[in-house]
Amino acid sequence: MRLPYIDKDPKFASSEDQAIVERVKTRRSGRGLLELDRTLLHAPPVADGWNSFLGAIRTSISLPTSIREAAICRVAALNQASYEWKHHAPLLINADDTPISKEFVDYVLTCKPHQHTHAGYPEALVAVLAYTDAMTLNVKVPDEVFERLKKTFGEKEIVEITATVAAYNCVSRFLVALDVGEMADQD
């Protein structure tokens, strides 16, 4: 890590900052602060906004777990965000809405960008991977990639997928730039 982590149980002098710590802890459901939280808390207002936004992406949207986590894991793979991958690959493989094989998880990690025509995986997952590649690597999404997504998902889901990919691109870039979790150099 390029900065020292904030203590595992920080005590801020400011009651506003301490309230932020408590909100982050609440979101973590008793698991304690993660290395990411302990980095963000160098700037409590940033940690607060992050906590609210990412909390909504993770717990308030209607996407099935498999779709959300496939997008997050693909962002992690493309951006070489080991810490993000380590935390989200288990969520993908244990998604209870769609059976996810180890082979699919390996595919998410290793497939070449913009090459999502692999037969045998659900089209919804493959369309999300193609969309994630376009958003992550090129920002501008080609019409054919967007049309593929529209064949499977409605407008609300497309907004949620887009917000998830955008949010986790932010997360991965933060993690890699600051080497959170001391894993960026292990790729």
Secondary structure, 3 states (H helix, E strand, C coil): CCCCCCCCCCCCCCHHHHHHHHHHHHHCCCCCCCHHHHHHCCCHHHHHHHHHHHHHHHHCCCCCHHHHHHHHHHHHHHCCCHHHHHHHHHHHHCCCCCCCCHHHHHHHHHCCCCCCCCCCCCHHHHHHHHHHHHHHHHCCCCHHHHHHHHCCCCHHHHHHHHHHHHHHHHHHHHHHHHCCCCCHHHC
